[in-house]
Amino acid sequence: MLRFMGNNAAATFSWWRTVKRVLFYLFIFQFVYILALRWINPPITITQLSNWVSGNGMRRDYVSASEISPYMRLAVIASEDQLFTEHYGFDWKRIQEAMAYNKRKPQKLRGGSTISQQTAKNVFLWQGRSWVRKGLEVYFTGMIELFWGKKRILEVYLNVIEMGKGVFGAEAAAQYYFGKSAKQLTRREAAMIAASLPNPKRYKVKPASRYVQGRSNFILRQMMHLQSEPTIRRLIENR
């Protein structure tokens, strides 16, 4: 009996040691991967892969920040995260407002994610609202804020975010909707693409749905207000 208990304890210890080793290697791998993406583009994301598997297709074409119109960069900031240059990954006031809204209207949920959070979710994680995924989102958001910086976060965001059914990134969106490169997008075209981001499968850019038309006009007004801010100008200009 004592021998059996001893063997059982040894097996448990060996199993736990193996688990810790695997977790350690996984931590090292994800850490190296995060650092590598500071300079290289993500090979593929779970969202892109799931879209392709589900039959929605996958149009994408990664380009550098200098190959994306400053208007496109300004438009997503105006639309998705106007405090992007001021926070460290999380807009706590916006998150609290979204939580309060969702509590009042659980049938019509509203997000409070920043561009940094959306980038972390789209590059490293899967779509969903589980607490596990949200916890991982917090971790990866903090890591890219620490190791990538705002310019790289915005560049990756504009390459991986879905901008239409199976259309990922500004270059693919520009080619798909307007037959031009992302660098050639006008102010209004950029605003129209940004207007679809809350639900790019639902809100049509071309021909523009009523929602996109109204939302893009709002974004254009916000772009006018934001473009003179020094921190945003430094972020969107090609330097």
VEXMARGU-513571 format. One line per 2 residues: number of its first residue (from 1); their letters; for each residue x, y, z of C-alpha. Coordinates in steps of 0.25 Angstrom, whole numbers, padded with zeros to 4 digits. Layout:
! residues N
NUM> A> X Y Z ~ ... $
This chain:
! residues 239
1> ML> 0000 0000 0000 ~ 0011 0010 0004 $
3> RF> 0019 0006 -0009 ~ 0006 0009 -0017 $
5> MG> 0004 0022 -0011 ~ 0019 0025 -0013 $
7> NN> 0018 0022 -0028 ~ 0005 0030 -0029 $
9> AA> 0012 0042 -0023 ~ 0024 0041 -0032 $
11> AT> 0015 0040 -0044 ~ 0008 0052 -0040 $
13> FS> 0021 0060 -0037 ~ 0026 0056 -0051 $
15> WW> 0013 0060 -0058 ~ 0013 0074 -0051 $
17> RT> 0028 0076 -0054 ~ 0024 0073 -0069 $
19> VK> 0013 0083 -0069 ~ 0022 0093 -0063 $
21> RV> 0032 0091 -0074 ~ 0022 0092 -0085 $
23> LF> 0016 0105 -0079 ~ 0030 0111 -0078 $
25> YL> 0033 0108 -0092 ~ 0020 0113 -0097 $
27> FI> 0023 0126 -0089 ~ 0036 0127 -0095 $
29> FQ> 0031 0125 -0109 ~ 0019 0135 -0108 $
31> FV> 0029 0145 -0102 ~ 0039 0143 -0114 $
33> YI> 0027 0144 -0124 ~ 0022 0157 -0118 $
35> LA> 0036 0163 -0119 ~ 0038 0158 -0134 $
37> LR> 0025 0164 -0138 ~ 0031 0177 -0134 $
39> WI> 0038 0176 -0148 ~ 0031 0165 -0156 $
41> NP> 0017 0164 -0160 ~ 0008 0153 -0154 $
43> PI> 0008 0141 -0163 ~ -0007 0139 -0161 $
45> TI> -0018 0142 -0150 ~ -0028 0133 -0144 $
47> TQ> -0039 0142 -0149 ~ -0034 0142 -0163 $
49> LS> -0033 0127 -0163 ~ -0047 0125 -0158 $
51> NW> -0052 0134 -0168 ~ -0045 0126 -0179 $
53> VS> -0050 0113 -0173 ~ -0064 0118 -0172 $
55> GN> -0065 0122 -0187 ~ -0064 0137 -0185 $
57> GM> -0050 0137 -0193 ~ -0038 0144 -0189 $
59> RR> -0033 0157 -0196 ~ -0021 0163 -0190 $
61> DY> -0008 0170 -0194 ~ 0001 0175 -0183 $
63> VS> 0008 0188 -0185 ~ 0017 0197 -0177 $
65> AS> 0012 0210 -0170 ~ 0018 0219 -0181 $
67> EI> 0009 0212 -0191 ~ -0004 0215 -0184 $
69> SP> -0010 0229 -0186 ~ -0009 0238 -0174 $
71> YM> -0024 0240 -0175 ~ -0027 0225 -0173 $
73> RL> -0018 0226 -0160 ~ -0026 0238 -0156 $
75> AV> -0039 0232 -0159 ~ -0038 0220 -0150 $
77> IA> -0033 0228 -0139 ~ -0045 0238 -0140 $
79> SE> -0054 0226 -0142 ~ -0049 0216 -0132 $
81> DQ> -0040 0222 -0121 ~ -0038 0237 -0121 $
83> LF> -0030 0236 -0108 ~ -0020 0226 -0115 $
85> TE> -0008 0235 -0113 ~ -0011 0238 -0098 $
87> HY> -0014 0224 -0092 ~ -0006 0212 -0089 $
89> GF> -0015 0202 -0096 ~ -0028 0204 -0088 $
91> DW> -0038 0215 -0088 ~ -0044 0212 -0074 $
93> KR> -0055 0223 -0075 ~ -0060 0217 -0089 $
95> IQ> -0059 0203 -0083 ~ -0068 0207 -0071 $
97> EA> -0078 0214 -0080 ~ -0079 0202 -0089 $
99> MA> -0081 0193 -0077 ~ -0092 0202 -0072 $
101> YN> -0099 0202 -0086 ~ -0098 0187 -0087 $
103> KR> -0104 0185 -0074 ~ -0116 0194 -0078 $
105> KP> -0117 0187 -0092 ~ -0111 0173 -0092 $
107> QK> -0118 0170 -0105 ~ -0110 0181 -0112 $
109> LR> -0095 0180 -0107 ~ -0086 0192 -0109 $
111> GG> -0070 0190 -0108 ~ -0061 0199 -0101 $
113> ST> -0048 0194 -0107 ~ -0036 0203 -0111 $
115> IS> -0028 0201 -0124 ~ -0018 0194 -0115 $
117> QQ> -0028 0184 -0110 ~ -0033 0181 -0124 $
119> TA> -0019 0179 -0129 ~ -0016 0170 -0118 $
121> KN> -0029 0162 -0120 ~ -0028 0161 -0135 $
123> VF> -0013 0157 -0135 ~ -0012 0147 -0123 $
125> LW> -0026 0143 -0120 ~ -0040 0138 -0125 $
127> QG> -0053 0146 -0125 ~ -0062 0144 -0113 $
129> RS> -0066 0150 -0100 ~ -0061 0139 -0090 $
131> WV> -0054 0144 -0077 ~ -0042 0135 -0081 $
133> RK> -0040 0143 -0095 ~ -0042 0156 -0088 $
135> GL> -0031 0153 -0078 ~ -0022 0149 -0089 $
137> EV> -0026 0162 -0097 ~ -0021 0170 -0085 $
139> YF> -0008 0163 -0084 ~ -0005 0164 -0099 $
141> TG> -0010 0178 -0100 ~ 0000 0182 -0089 $
143> MI> 0011 0175 -0096 ~ 0010 0181 -0109 $
145> EL> 0009 0195 -0102 ~ 0022 0192 -0095 $
147> FW> 0030 0186 -0107 ~ 0023 0191 -0120 $
149> GK> 0020 0206 -0117 ~ 0008 0214 -0123 $
151> KR> 0013 0215 -0138 ~ 0015 0200 -0139 $
153> IL> 0002 0196 -0132 ~ -0005 0205 -0142 $
155> EV> 0002 0200 -0154 ~ -0001 0185 -0150 $
157> YL> -0016 0189 -0147 ~ -0017 0195 -0161 $
159> NV> -0012 0182 -0167 ~ -0020 0172 -0159 $
161> IE> -0033 0178 -0156 ~ -0045 0173 -0164 $
163> MG> -0051 0184 -0173 ~ -0061 0176 -0180 $
165> KG> -0066 0162 -0182 ~ -0053 0154 -0183 $
167> VF> -0045 0167 -0186 ~ -0033 0170 -0176 $
169> GA> -0025 0182 -0175 ~ -0025 0196 -0182 $
171> EA> -0018 0191 -0195 ~ -0028 0180 -0198 $
173> AA> -0039 0189 -0194 ~ -0034 0201 -0203 $
175> QY> -0032 0191 -0215 ~ -0046 0184 -0213 $
177> YF> -0055 0196 -0211 ~ -0048 0207 -0219 $
179> GK> -0038 0200 -0228 ~ -0026 0208 -0223 $
181> SA> -0015 0206 -0213 ~ -0016 0210 -0198 $
183> KQ> -0006 0221 -0200 ~ -0016 0228 -0210 $
185> LT> -0028 0228 -0201 ~ -0035 0241 -0200 $
187> RR> -0040 0247 -0187 ~ -0055 0243 -0190 $
189> EA> -0051 0229 -0195 ~ -0043 0226 -0182 $
191> AM> -0055 0231 -0174 ~ -0064 0222 -0181 $
193> IA> -0055 0210 -0178 ~ -0054 0214 -0164 $
195> AS> -0069 0215 -0163 ~ -0071 0200 -0165 $
197> LP> -0061 0196 -0154 ~ -0072 0193 -0143 $
199> NP> -0077 0182 -0152 ~ -0070 0181 -0165 $
201> KR> -0079 0169 -0170 ~ -0091 0177 -0168 $
203> YK> -0088 0191 -0172 ~ -0086 0192 -0186 $
205> VK> -0075 0202 -0191 ~ -0078 0202 -0206 $
207> PA> -0089 0204 -0209 ~ -0089 0211 -0196 $
209> SR> -0101 0207 -0186 ~ -0109 0218 -0179 $
211> YV> -0101 0215 -0166 ~ -0087 0217 -0173 $
213> QG> -0092 0230 -0180 ~ -0096 0236 -0167 $
215> RS> -0084 0230 -0159 ~ -0074 0235 -0169 $
217> NF> -0079 0249 -0168 ~ -0077 0249 -0153 $
219> IL> -0063 0243 -0155 ~ -0059 0254 -0165 $
221> RQ> -0063 0265 -0155 ~ -0055 0258 -0144 $
223> MM> -0043 0257 -0153 ~ -0043 0272 -0155 $
225> HL> -0043 0274 -0140 ~ -0032 0263 -0137 $
227> QS> -0022 0266 -0149 ~ -0016 0278 -0142 $
229> EP> -0012 0271 -0129 ~ 0003 0270 -0129 $
231> TI> 0003 0256 -0124 ~ -0006 0251 -0134 $
233> RR> 0001 0258 -0145 ~ 0014 0252 -0142 $
235> LI> 0007 0238 -0142 ~ 0000 0239 -0155 $
237> EN> 0011 0247 -0163 ~ 0021 0239 -0171 $
239> R> 0035 0241 -0165 $
